[in-house]
Structures are given as C-alpha cells and as structure tokens.
Amino acid sequence: MSSARAAPVEIHLADYRAPDFYIDRVDLVFDLVPQETRVRSTLQVRRQGAHDRPLVLDGEGLTLLSVAVDGRPLAAEEFVRDEVSLRLPIPGDTAVVQIENTLNPAANTALEGLYVSSGNFCTQCEPEGFRRITYFIDRPDVLARYTVTLIADAEPYPVLLANGNPVSAEALPGGRHMARWVDPHPKPSYLFALVAGKLHAVRDEFVTQSGKRVDLAIYVEAHNLDRCAHAMDSLKRAMRWDEEVYGREYDLDVFNIVAVDDFNMGAMENKGLNIFNSRYILARPDTATDADYAGIESVVAHEYFHNWSGNRVTCRDWFQLSLKEGFTVFRDQEFSADMGSRAVKRIADVNVLRQFQFAEDAGPQKHPVQPKSYREINNFYTSTVYNKGAEVVRMQRNLLGAEKFRAGTDLYFSRFDGQAVTIEDFFGCMSEVSGLDLQPFRRWYDVAGTPVLTVSDAVDGGRYQLTLRQSLPGQAGIEPFMLPFTVALFDANGHPVPLDGQAEHTLVLRELEQTVSWAIPDAKRPLVPSLNRGFTAPVQVDYPYTPEQLAVLSRADTDDFNRWDAFLRLMQHVLLARIRAAAEQGKPGTDTLPEDLSTAFGALLHHANDDPMFVAECITLPTESYLADQFSHDTPVVWIHQERRRLRAELAAAWASTLHLLYRNHEPQGAYHFDGRSAGQRALRRQVLSYLCALDEPAWWQLAAQQFATANNMTESFNALLALSVTGGSLFEEKMQAFEARWRQDPLVMDKWFALQAQRTDGSALARVQSLMAHPAFSFKNPNRVRALLGSFSRGNLLHFHAADGESYRWFADRIIELDAMNPQIAARMASVFNTWRRFDGGRAAAMRAVLEKLHDRPDCSPDLAEITGKALG
C-alpha cells in the first residue's frame, strides 16, 4: 500500500513524563456566538522542576487574537504557533498567561469541543476536545480550579450552565445576559463543560446522608419535559446507592443534566454538569421500551458514579482509561443488579462481553485492558477497556470479598482525592487492605486476549478431581493468570453433590495447570460439573459437555447464570453442528429437533411463572453475528441465517400450545410500569410471540397484529413488530407503515424503526437502506441516526451486508468516507465492522480487503479511521 498521508505519531505508556508546567487556576470568559465565539482565558501557570523549556499549550482549529504573559502583550515573534500548539516563553517559576481566541461552533460537525446542537451550545471534551475551545495543557494530569463566565443573547440562550456552583447572574445591555460558575474542586480539562440554549428544566432535590440539600435539574427542550421522570428517579436512586454501598456523598450544591440530540457517546460525566445523548434521558411509556428504561437507569447511574471514580480521583494519562471506566462500569452493573434481577443483569453483562469484547480480543484491534501504546485515543473507548475492565475489577472483589474490597475503595478515594493517578494505585490499595500477593493478577491489565481454561475431570474412589489448564490462543509459553473460579457438582438427576460438604467452591488459580479434588461420598454417577459459576472470571471454558449434561444443568443448576449458560451452549451445540453440515452439503439440514434440546426448552417454559425475565433470556436464540464469531474461516453466512430460522420454527412447532398459553397468561395488566415483574412478562411475550410468528400460520401473525393495535406502551407495540419481522410479509409491511406514520416526527422512536428496517432480510435490503437515507427523519450528521440505520445494517443484517457480490461493502465504504469528512469518531467505529474480513470466504474477504485499502490509502483519511483500517489490514 502507498499513501501520501503522514504516519500518525504513536504514543507509548513507557514514555510518560510529568508535565513541564501545571495550571492551578483557570478563568474563562465566553462570548457565545454560533459562528464566532470569543474565549478569553486567564491561566495561573506554575513551572514543574528545574528547566528552561517553554510552556506548550495544545490548540486546534482556533483563531488566535492575542497573548499576554504577566500583563505584557507578546508580539508575534515572541511565541511559536502551529496547527496543534502554542509555545510561550515563561521567564520565572510562575506566571499569569492571558489568551484570547475565537472558534466556530456552528461548523463543528465532529462534535468535539464546543459545538451547536439543535440551536444550543454544548461541549464534549473527553478525551482531547478542550484544545478545540482554547489553548491549554490538554492532558488529564493537569488539574485546575475553574471559574467560568458565560455571556450570550438572552432570548435564544436563556439558560447558561457550566461546571460547579452558580455564583452570579445578571442582565447586560443589548438584550444579553451573563452567568458565572465556580467549581471548587480541581479537575482536568476533559471534564470541562458548558451549555447554553433555550432549555427547560425538570427540578427536584436530594438530601445527602449528612443532611445537605442538593438541587437537581434535567434540562431538555420544552416538548420533552414529560419524558424526564424516569431519569430523575434513576439519579436519586444512584445517589442514595453510592452513599449506602460506597460511602460516597455528593459534593456540590447543584447537579445538572442536559440532554442533547447530537452526541458521539452515550453521556459524559463533566463535574456537576453531565451531558447526555438524549436517548439515555428521554422516556415515556408510549415512546420508550423496557430496554430504553433500563439503559437510562444504567447510564444515569454510571455518569453519576464517575463523580468519585473519575472526577474526584481521575486518570494520570489516557493509558489509565480503565481506571475510571472499568471501575465505574462495575459500579453501575452492581447498581442495576440491586435495582432489578441480579441474575438477569449478570446474563446481560456477559452477553455484551462475549459478543463484543471476546470478538475484539480475537480480532486485529485486540489490546490489553491497559494499552501500552496508541495513535488515536478515541479508538480506545472499547469494550476491552470498559467491559473487560469491569470484569477485572469484579475479580478483585471476588478475590478479596465484599468487606475488604469496600475497605480498598475507601482507601483509594481518601488517599487520592483530588489527584490524577494510575491503575497501579488502585491495584495497590486492594493489595494493601487484603494482605494478598496480587502481583500475579496484574497480568489481567497487561495481556491482550481471552484466556482459555481447559478442564478435565475424573472420579477416583470417593473423590472428585478437576484439572484446569490455562492457555491463550495464538500465544505459546504464557505465564499464568491469577483468577477466581467457582465450581459446583450435580448428579445425572440434577441433584447437588456437596464437595467436601460444601455446595460450591471458589478456587484461586495461580498456575498454568492445577489439580484439585474433593470428597464426594455416596454420589450417584455420572456427575456434571457446573464451572465458572456466575462467570467469576472472563475466560472461555473448554469442557467436553455432552448434550445430556447441558440439559441437566439447564434445568437443575442452582446458579441462574450457569443454568442460562448451559441452555445457550445446548442451543449453540445444535446450531453449529447443523450450520457446518449444511455448509458442507450445500443444502439445508433435514434432521429432527434433538430431544434433549426440546425437553430442556419445555422445562424452562414450565418455570416461566417463577421468573419470566430469566426464562425470556434463556430461550433467546444466539444472534447471527455471535454464531458467525464461532467460525475462524469461511463463515457460512447463508447457512447461519437459514439454520437459525429452522431451529426457531422447530421449537415453536413442538411447543406451540405452551407458548400460546404463556403469551395469554403473562399479559401485563393496567397502565405501564417499569418494574422487574412487568418487564419480565413483556420480555417473555416478545420471545414467545417471535417463536409463534416463525410458524407459517396466519393466526399467529394476527395475534402479533392485534398486540400492535391494542398496545398501550412502546414495549408491547415494538415487540409486535419484532415478532412480525421474523417472517416479514404484507402484514409486517402494513404495521411498519402505520408505525412510521405515527412517529415520523419523533427522532428517538424513529431510530427503532430505522434499525428494524435495516435488519430486514426480505427483499433487497441494500436498496431499502439506500432509500431510507433520503427519509425526512434521517440525518447523516446525527450519530444516533447513523448508528440506527447504517450501524444496524452492517452489524445486524449478516445475510445482506455480507452478500456475495460485495456491493454492500463498497456502498458502505463510500458512506464511511463521507462520514470521515464530518465526524471521524463515528466513521472509525463504523469501519470496525470490516475487522473480521479474514474469517470469510475468498470472494467476500477480497472485497472487504479492497474497501479497507480504499479507506486507508486516501490522503485525507483521518487519524481515527487510519488507525482502525491499518490494524485491520495489518
């Protein structure tokens, strides 16, 4: 390959050096005008150590107006400025630097720094967006106290918000006004935020454990005021939970949330002023599904928890990203588990890990939880950093126990309050309070890849023996991982078999191979081990389960997670065998439904009254993309789709009467409520109806159509569409048109419609997606719309995106090029769908490689996209 583009600079953890200067205080004055915002900054600068190097400030896309040091204006020849920095001479050990610059928020389509969304000003500064606002040492280990003054026209921008506490506001001549905010806590520039616009607030208050009153507000556009109640309730629950579980009390007088339509991420934890993608705030029963309600609860909690795990104690550098994100994901997972079903939450979290992080570990973008180098930090907001990082924290909790883990977090927060620290600091606190030698555990942060535990067992007299061997795919001669691993034992009838008199044991593995044994007097043979219960370690377990053994665990395991996992493995075992046979023979299979699978499926259905949400999770078929990830080469796209459909239809035919009975018995009564029981009933009905609609019987399609017509909430309405989409047809098309006609003016609801359209496998899917880009509700500049339509097509429509002619690849690559010119972050994330090109057959692989080269070799390819495509090709 050849390219005229300069190679991006690679940044290495080993090269970290403390900054030459610190900035202790910042005074910012913003004159907010969409096309030309003026920023006046006053920086109190302090030299670090003995050196004579100049002060280097980061700055991109700015128009510099003036610079002064200690009140003396600098002439142009006294400083050096280029496209990314400003270098100033500092005569002494301290100085006051004054800078004035302008920028154009209205033209900022990258949505980094200060930009305009729906006529309102907002910011996104993590990781390196503050340098697009004004000149600064834009790195997380420079913590300063901020005073921010906002000036704007009062009529279009009546609300003026920034970090910290409001200290003054006044009207100004000419219809303008001013607001001043002071944040008393030192913070890095990535946590800076401001919002200005025509917004309205839903208000509440929270009384902390020490009796302090905190004013809460969620700011939205006027027509969304009735969609904030759930987010506010979630915030208050998160604040109370953090006090009760971690002893963390909120520390400002106000806590504000703003919902914006144009946002690259889910939300941002800016100190005291969280900015959210509107999809994670706005919910009303007729516009949001149960999944939306759960997502809002989780994300609101996540960003609030960052107030301590990320804000009060922050990252020294971006190599420590999982210090805040992995820890905070673990915290929000535990919060959601306490708010609902712990088992279902664990299943959902592991599903995400397996479908995204395990795939990441197996692909060209794999990296450790703590990367050792990067070219573009935006590309490291990954499932490995977030989700595997959370699992690494969870393992520490499992190793230490809840009490000592809490002592470790208390020590961490008290020792490092107001500082920028490292993963080693967190890890050190856990070692200190526990007295354990955790140094071998450090490998979890340092080594990429998903470990495999190969497990074998034997019975010798009255003892049961397990041998566990560690390996790492593609790597030889590895050192062992330290990990907790919980096991239990059952007999062939599903009865628990005590191990040395205990129901289960948590092993601590430290060696590449370990053998353990327990007394099992009078146990009936054969025996069935339940391994890695609760998913105590993020590993692949390789044990030669038979279908009979999996059936036993799926009906009898006392650990709900492993019960779900056993049934998933049983379905996967059947599906993969069928897919491989169909691919080899070139035609669909004709074998009958295996009795073990059918019996286990029926046993789950008969327990649906006890926990409908759990049963709904269990009977959910593995996704096509997850099944595709099980193939290392020649992924049989067509047969994955067809055999998955065939299995669904067979299970539906075998259990149709029971499925119909469950559907009728679990109809939620009355008005919509988001609670565990009601949401579980709706989830069960969604799965049941999807199975029934897989049968070629109009009566079941009419059942779904009736649900669509009578539903009093979005969950039931959209679930009916999902069920009808299983077979498509004129009835599905009719209901999709009715849905669009009702909701075409609501962008967040239309995202669901766009996503479902993109995943349809009937007709010409590519032509449909192409035509939908011209839909009045679609905007190529809005990340949510792009993810809903293009993202859902590329990742949720295996059959048509991976059509053999490669046309979908070429069309999608052209859209990525368009996106790259506007929003490189989103373009890079869209391009990662091509990471798996080597797993496909020769024609598809060649077509994907060709589009990767086309994307990468452009002279104007962004650093974000260049890194992703370069690694995929390499």
Residue pairs with C-beta under 8 A, 6 or more apart in sequence:
1 853
1 856
1 857
1 873
2 857
3 856
3 857
3 858
3 859
3 861
4 859
5 858
5 859
5 860
5 861
5 866
8 375
8 376
8 863
8 866
8 867
9 375
10 373
10 374
10 375
11 373
11 374
11 375
11 377
12 372
12 373
13 317
13 319
13 370
13 371
13 372
13 373
14 372
16 316
16 317
16 319
18 48
18 49
18 141
19 48
19 137
19 139
19 141
19 142
20 47
20 48
20 49
20 51
20 53
20 55
20 56
21 45
21 46
21 47
21 48
21 55
21 90
21 137
22 45
22 46
22 48
22 137
22 142
22 143
22 144
23 43
23 44
23 45
23 46
23 136
23 137
23 142
23 144
24 44
24 45
24 46
24 144
24 145
25 43
25 44
25 144
25 145
25 146
25 147
26 41
26 42
26 43
26 44
26 136
26 144
26 145
26 146
26 147
27 41
27 42
27 146
27 147
27 149
28 39
28 40
28 41
28 42
28 134
28 146
28 147
28 148
28 149
29 39
29 40
29 41
29 149
29 151
30 37
30 38
30 39
30 148
30 149
30 150
30 151
30 152
30 194
31 37
31 38
31 39
31 40
31 151
31 152
32 121
32 150
32 151
32 152
32 157
32 196
33 152
34 104
34 105
34 106
34 116
34 121
35 104
35 105
35 106
35 107
36 102
36 103
36 104
37 102
37 103
37 104
37 105
37 114
37 121
38 65
38 100
38 101
38 102
39 99
39 100
39 101
39 102
39 103
39 133
39 134
40 98
40 99
40 100
41 97
41 98
41 99
41 100
41 134
41 135
41 136
42 96
42 97
42 98
43 96
43 97
43 98
43 99
43 136
43 144
44 94
44 96
44 144
45 55
45 90
45 94
45 95
45 96
45 97
46 93
46 94
47 90
47 92
47 93
47 94
54 80
54 87
54 88
54 89
54 90
55 87
55 88
55 89
55 90
55 95
55 97
56 85
56 86
56 87
56 137
57 85
57 86
57 87
57 88
57 99
57 135
57 136
57 137
58 84
58 85
58 128
58 130
58 131
58 135
58 136
58 137
58 138
58 139
59 81
59 84
59 85
59 86
59 101
59 131
59 134
59 135
59 136
60 83
60 84
60 131
60 132
61 103
61 113
61 132
62 101
62 102
62 103
62 132
62 133
62 134
62 135
63 101
63 102
63 103
64 81
64 86
64 99
64 100
64 101
64 135
65 100
65 101
65 102
66 73
66 98
66 99
66 100
67 73
67 74
67 79
67 86
67 88
67 97
67 98
67 99
68 74
68 97
68 98
68 99
69 88
69 89
69 90
69 91
69 95
69 96
69 97
69 98
70 91
70 95
70 96
71 96
71 98
74 88
78 89
79 86
79 87
79 88
79 89
80 86
80 87
81 87
84 131
86 99
86 135
88 97
90 97
99 134
99 135
101 134
101 135
103 113
103 114
103 132
103 133
105 113
105 114
105 115
105 116
105 121
106 115
106 116
108 114
108 115
108 116
108 132
109 115
109 781
109 822
109 823
110 822
110 823
110 824
110 825
111 117
111 124
111 262
111 263
111 264
111 783
111 823
111 825
112 124
112 125
112 128
112 129
112 132
112 264
112 825
113 123
113 124
113 125
113 129
113 130
113 131
113 132
113 133
114 121
114 122
114 123
114 132
114 133
114 194
115 121
115 122
115 123
115 124
115 262
116 122
117 260
117 261
117 262
117 263
118 197
118 221
118 260
118 261
118 262
119 156
119 197
119 198
120 157
120 195
120 196
120 197
120 198
120 199
120 260
121 152
121 157
121 194
121 195
121 196
121 197
122 193
122 194
122 195
122 197
122 258
122 260
122 275
123 129
123 133
123 192
123 193
123 194
123 195
123 270
123 275
124 263
124 264
124 265
124 268
124 275
125 133
125 189
125 190
125 191
125 192
125 193
125 268
125 270
126 190
126 191
126 268
127 190
127 318
127 377
127 378
128 138
128 190
128 377
129 190
130 136
130 138
130 189
130 190
130 192
131 138
131 189
133 192
136 142
136 189
137 189
138 189
138 190
139 188
139 189
139 317
140 188
140 189
140 190
140 314
140 315
140 316
140 317
140 318
140 420
141 188
141 315
141 316
141 317
141 420
142 188
142 189
143 186
143 187
143 188
143 314
143 418
143 419
143 420
144 186
144 187
144 189
145 182
145 183
145 184
145 185
145 186
145 187
146 162
146 163
146 164
146 181
146 182
146 183
146 187
146 192
147 180
147 181
147 182
147 183
148 162
148 163
148 164
148 180
148 181
148 182
148 183
148 194
149 178
149 179
149 180
149 181
150 160
150 161
150 162
150 178
150 179
150 180
150 181
150 194
150 196
151 172
151 176
151 177
151 178
152 160
152 176
152 177
152 196
153 175
153 176
154 171
154 175
154 176
154 177
155 175
156 197
156 198
157 196
157 197
157 198
158 177
158 198
158 199
159 195
159 196
159 197
159 198
159 199
159 201
159 219
160 169
160 177
160 178
160 179
160 194
160 195
160 196
161 179
161 181
161 193
161 194
161 195
161 196
161 219
161 256
161 258
161 273
162 179
162 181
162 183
162 193
162 194
162 195
162 273
163 181
163 183
163 187
163 191
163 192
163 193
163 270
163 271
163 272
163 273
164 181
164 182
164 183
164 184
164 185
164 252
164 271
164 272
165 181
165 182
165 183
165 184
165 252
165 253
165 254
165 272
166 179
166 180
166 181
166 254
167 180
167 181
167 182
168 178
168 179
168 180
169 177
169 178
169 179
169 180
170 177
170 178
171 177
172 178
183 252
183 271
183 272
184 252
185 251
185 252
185 271
185 311
185 312
185 418
186 418
187 271
187 311
187 314
188 314
188 315
188 420
191 269
191 270
191 271
191 311
191 314
192 270
193 268
193 270
193 271
193 273
193 275
194 273
195 219
195 258
195 260
195 273
195 275
198 221
199 219
199 220
199 221
199 258
200 219
200 220
200 221
200 222
200 225
201 217
201 218
201 219
201 220
202 217
202 218
202 220
202 225
202 228
202 229
202 232
203 215
203 216
203 217
204 216
204 217
204 232
204 236
205 213
205 214
205 215
205 216
206 213
206 214
206 216
206 235
206 236
206 239
206 240
206 250
206 255
207 213
207 214
208 214
208 239
208 243
208 249
208 250
209 243
209 249
210 249
212 249
212 250
214 239
214 250
214 252
214 253
214 254
214 255
215 253
215 254
215 255
216 232
216 235
216 236
216 254
216 255
216 256
217 254
217 255
217 256
217 257
218 228
218 231
218 232
218 235
218 256
218 257
218 258
218 259
218 281
219 256
219 257
219 258
219 259
220 227
220 228
220 258
220 259
220 278
220 281
220 282
224 259
224 278
224 282
226 284
227 281
227 282
227 283
227 284
227 287
227 288
228 259
228 281
228 282
230 283
230 288
230 293
230 296
230 297
230 674
231 257
231 280
231 281
231 282
231 283
231 296
231 300
234 296
234 297
234 300
234 301
235 255
235 257
235 300
235 301
235 304
237 297
237 301
237 335
237 339
238 300
238 301
238 304
238 305
238 335
239 250
239 255
239 304
241 301
241 335
241 338
242 248
242 304
242 305
242 308
242 331
243 249
245 334
245 335
245 338
245 406
246 308
246 331
246 406
246 409
246 413
247 406
247 410
248 305
248 307
248 308
248 413
250 307
251 307
251 312
252 271
252 272
254 272
255 272
255 274
255 304
256 272
256 273
256 274
257 273
257 274
257 275
257 276
257 281
257 300
258 273
258 274
258 275
258 276
259 276
259 277
259 278
259 280
259 281
259 282
260 275
260 276
260 277
260 278
261 278
261 747
261 782
261 784
262 781
262 782
262 783
263 275
263 276
263 277
263 278
263 783
263 784
264 783
264 823
264 825
264 826
265 277
265 381
266 276
266 277
266 279
266 280
266 299
267 274
267 275
267 276
267 277
267 280
267 299
267 300
267 302
267 303
268 274
268 275
268 276
268 303
269 302
269 303
269 304
269 306
269 307
269 310
269 311
271 307
271 311
274 303
274 304
276 299
276 300
276 303
277 783
277 784
278 748
278 784
279 292
279 295
279 748
279 751
279 784
280 295
280 296
280 299
280 300
281 296
281 300
282 288
282 748
283 292
283 293
283 296
285 671
285 672
285 712
285 713
285 714
286 712
286 713
286 714
287 714
287 743
287 746
287 748
287 749
288 296
288 714
288 748
289 714
289 715
289 718
289 719
289 752
290 674
290 679
290 682
290 683
290 715
292 714
293 674
293 679
294 336
294 340
294 674
294 679
297 336
297 339
298 332
298 333
298 335
298 336
299 332
301 331
301 332
301 335
301 336
302 328
302 329
302 331
302 332
305 328
305 331
305 332
305 335
306 324
306 328
308 413
309 324
309 327
309 328
309 331
310 324
310 325
310 328
312 413
312 417
312 418
313 412
313 413
313 416
313 417
313 418
313 419
313 421
314 324
314 419
314 420
314 421
315 321
315 323
315 324
315 420
315 421
315 422
316 420
316 421
316 422
318 374
318 377
318 380
319 370
319 371
319 372
319 374
320 370
320 421
320 422
320 423
321 377
321 380
321 381
321 385
322 369
322 370
322 385
322 386
322 389
322 392
322 423
322 445
323 421
323 422
323 423
323 426
325 381
325 385
325 386
325 389
326 369
326 385
326 386
326 388
326 389
326 390
326 392
326 393
327 389
327 390
327 393
327 426
329 386
329 387
329 389
329 390
330 390
330 391
330 393
330 394
330 397
333 345
333 349
333 390
333 394
336 345
337 345
337 346
340 676
340 679
341 611
341 613
341 614
341 676
341 680
343 560
343 561
343 564
343 611
343 614
344 613
344 614
344 617
344 680
346 534
346 535
346 560
346 561
347 560
347 561
347 564
347 614
347 617
348 617
349 387
349 390
350 535
350 561
352 383
352 387
353 383
353 387
353 388
353 391
353 538
354 626
355 623
355 625
355 626
355 629
356 383
356 387
357 383
357 384
357 387
357 388
357 450
357 538
358 450
358 540
358 629
359 629
359 836
360 366
360 382
360 383
360 384
361 384
361 388
361 448
361 449
361 450
362 450
362 473
362 629
363 835
363 836
364 835
364 871
364 872
364 874
365 379
365 382
365 832
365 835
365 868
365 871
365 872
366 384
366 448
366 449
367 380
367 382
367 384
367 448
368 384
368 445
368 446
368 447
368 448
369 384
369 385
369 388
369 389
369 392
369 444
369 445
369 446
370 423
370 445
370 446
371 380
371 385
372 446
374 380
374 867
375 863
375 866
375 867
376 828
376 863
376 864
376 866
376 867
378 824
378 825
378 828
378 864
379 828
379 864
379 867
379 868
384 448
388 538
391 537
391 538
392 444
392 445
392 538
395 441
395 444
395 483
395 484
395 536
395 537
395 538
396 405
396 408
396 427
396 430
396 438
396 441
397 405
398 484
398 506
398 536
399 434
399 436
399 438
399 441
399 482
399 484
399 508
400 408
400 430
400 433
400 434
400 436
404 433
404 434
405 430
407 433
408 429
408 430
408 432
408 433
408 434
409 429
411 429
411 432
411 433
412 425
412 426
412 429
415 425
415 429
416 425
423 445
427 438
427 441
427 442
427 445
430 438
431 437
431 438
431 439
438 482
440 479
440 480
440 481
440 482
440 510
441 481
441 482
441 483
443 479
443 481
443 482
444 481
444 482
444 483
447 472
447 478
447 481
449 472
449 473
449 474
449 475
450 472
450 473
450 538
450 539
450 540
451 470
451 471
451 472
451 481
451 483
451 537
451 539
451 540
452 470
452 471
452 472
452 473
452 539
452 540
452 541
452 542
453 468
453 469
453 470
453 485
453 509
453 531
453 532
453 537
453 539
453 540
453 541
453 542
454 468
454 469
454 471
454 542
454 543
455 466
455 467
455 468
455 469
455 529
455 531
455 541
455 542
455 543
456 466
456 467
456 543
457 464
457 465
457 466
457 467
457 527
457 529
457 543
458 464
458 465
458 467
459 465
459 520
459 525
459 527
460 517
462 519
462 520
462 521
463 517
463 518
463 519
463 520
464 489
464 497
464 499
464 517
464 518
464 520
464 523
464 527
465 515
465 516
465 517
466 487
466 515
466 516
466 517
466 529
467 513
467 514
467 515
468 485
468 507
468 509
468 513
468 514
468 515
468 516
469 512
469 513
470 478
470 480
470 481
470 509
470 511
470 512
470 513
471 478
472 478
478 512
479 512
480 509
480 510
480 511
480 512
481 509
482 508
482 509
482 510
483 508
483 509
483 536
483 537
483 539
484 506
484 507
484 508
484 509
484 536
484 537
485 506
485 507
485 508
485 509
485 531
485 532
485 536
485 537
486 504
486 505
486 506
486 507
486 532
486 533
486 534
486 536
487 499
487 504
487 505
487 507
487 529
487 530
487 531
487 532
487 533
488 496
488 499
488 503
488 504
488 505
488 529
488 530
488 533
488 557
488 558
488 559
489 496
489 497
489 498
489 499
489 520
489 523
489 527
489 528
489 529
489 530
490 496
490 497
490 527
490 528
490 529
490 530
490 552
490 553
490 556
490 557
491 497
491 523
491 524
491 525
491 526
491 527
491 528
492 524
492 525
492 526
492 527
492 528
492 548
492 552
493 524
493 552
493 556
494 552
494 555
494 556
495 524
495 556
496 503
496 558
497 520
497 523
497 527
498 520
499 505
499 518
499 519
499 520
500 518
500 519
501 519
503 558
504 530
504 533
504 559
505 516
505 518
506 536
507 514
507 516
520 527
526 549
528 549
528 552
528 553
529 543
530 553
530 557
530 559
530 562
531 541
531 543
531 562
532 539
532 541
532 562
533 559
533 561
533 562
534 559
534 561
534 562
535 561
535 565
545 566
545 569
547 570
547 573
547 574
547 594
547 596
547 597
548 596
550 566
550 567
550 569
550 570
550 573
550 596
550 600
551 566
551 570
551 596
551 597
551 599
551 600
552 566
553 562
553 563
553 565
553 566
554 563
554 566
554 567
554 570
554 600
554 603
554 604
554 618
555 563
555 600
555 603
555 604
556 563
557 563
557 566
560 614
563 618
564 614
564 617
564 618
567 600
567 601
567 604
567 618
567 619
568 618
568 622
570 596
570 597
570 600
571 597
571 621
571 622
571 647
572 622
572 627
572 630
574 594
574 597
574 647
575 622
575 627
575 643
575 644
575 647
576 627
576 630
578 589
578 591
578 643
578 646
578 647
579 627
579 636
579 639
579 640
579 643
580 636
581 589
582 588
582 589
582 636
582 639
582 642
582 643
583 634
583 636
583 639
588 639
588 642
588 643
588 646
589 643
589 646
592 650
593 647
593 650
593 651
593 654
597 651
598 651
598 654
598 655
601 619
601 651
601 654
601 655
602 654
602 655
602 658
604 615
604 618
604 619
605 615
605 619
605 655
605 658
605 659
605 662
606 658
607 615
608 615
608 662
608 666
608 684
609 665
611 680
612 666
612 677
612 680
612 681
612 683
612 684
613 676
613 679
613 680
613 683
613 684
614 680
615 684
616 680
616 683
616 684
616 686
616 687
617 683
619 651
619 687
619 691
620 687
621 644
621 647
621 648
622 644
624 640
624 641
624 644
624 798
624 799
625 795
625 796
625 798
627 640
627 644
628 635
628 637
628 640
628 798
628 836
628 839
629 836
631 839
632 839
633 838
633 839
633 840
634 839
634 840
634 841
635 802
635 836
635 839
635 840
635 841
637 798
637 799
637 802
637 840
637 844
638 799
640 798
641 761
641 798
641 799
645 694
645 726
648 690
648 691
648 694
648 726
649 694
649 695
651 691
652 659
652 691
652 692
652 694
652 695
653 695
655 691
656 692
656 695
659 688
659 691
659 692
660 688
660 692
662 684
662 685
662 688
663 685
663 688
663 689
663 692
663 703
666 681
666 684
666 685
666 688
667 681
667 685
668 678
668 681
668 682
668 716
671 712
672 678
672 712
672 713
672 715
679 715
682 715
682 716
682 719
685 707
685 716
685 719
686 719
686 722
686 723
689 700
689 703
689 704
689 707
689 719
689 720
689 723
690 722
690 723
690 726
692 700
692 703
692 704
692 723
693 700
693 701
693 704
693 723
693 724
693 726
693 727
694 726
694 727
696 727
701 724
701 727
701 729
701 731
702 731
704 720
704 723
704 724
705 720
705 724
705 731
705 735
707 716
707 717
707 719
707 720
707 723
708 717
708 720
708 721
708 724
708 735
708 738
711 717
711 720
714 749
717 739
718 739
718 752
718 756
720 735
721 732
721 735
721 736
721 739
721 756
722 756
724 731
724 732
724 735
725 732
725 756
725 759
725 760
728 760
728 761
728 762
728 763
729 762
736 753
736 756
736 757
739 753
740 750
740 753
743 749
743 750
743 753
744 750
744 776
744 777
745 777
747 777
747 782
747 784
747 785
748 784
750 777
750 788
751 784
751 785
751 787
751 788
752 788
754 772
754 775
754 777
754 778
754 785
754 788
754 789
754 792
755 788
755 789
755 792
755 796
756 792
757 768
757 769
757 772
757 789
758 765
758 768
758 769
758 772
758 788
758 789
758 790
758 792
758 793
758 796
758 797
759 792
759 793
759 796
759 797
760 768
760 797
761 797
761 799
761 800
765 793
765 797
765 799
765 800
765 801
765 808
766 793
766 800
766 803
766 807
766 808
766 811
769 789
769 790
769 793
770 811
772 778
772 789
773 780
773 789
777 785
778 785
778 789
779 785
780 786
780 818
780 819
780 822
781 822
781 823
783 823
783 826
786 819
786 826
786 830
787 826
790 812
790 815
790 830
791 830
793 800
793 801
793 808
793 812
794 801
794 812
794 830
794 833
795 801
795 833
800 808
801 808
801 809
801 812
801 833
802 808
802 840
802 844
804 843
804 844
806 843
806 844
806 847
806 848
806 850
809 834
809 847
809 848
809 850
809 851
810 847
810 851
812 830
812 833
812 851
813 851
813 854
813 855
815 830
816 827
816 830
816 831
816 855
816 865
817 827
817 855
817 858
819 826
819 827
819 830
820 827
820 828
820 855
820 860
820 861
820 862
820 864
820 865
821 860
824 862
824 863
824 864
824 865
825 864
827 862
827 864
827 865
828 862
828 864
828 865
828 867
828 868
831 852
831 855
831 865
831 868
831 869
831 872
832 868
832 872
834 848
834 851
834 852
834 869
834 872
835 868
835 872
837 844
837 845
837 848
837 849
837 852
837 872
838 845
839 845
840 848
849 873
852 869
852 872
852 873
853 873
855 861
855 865
855 869
856 865
856 866
856 869
856 870
856 873
861 869
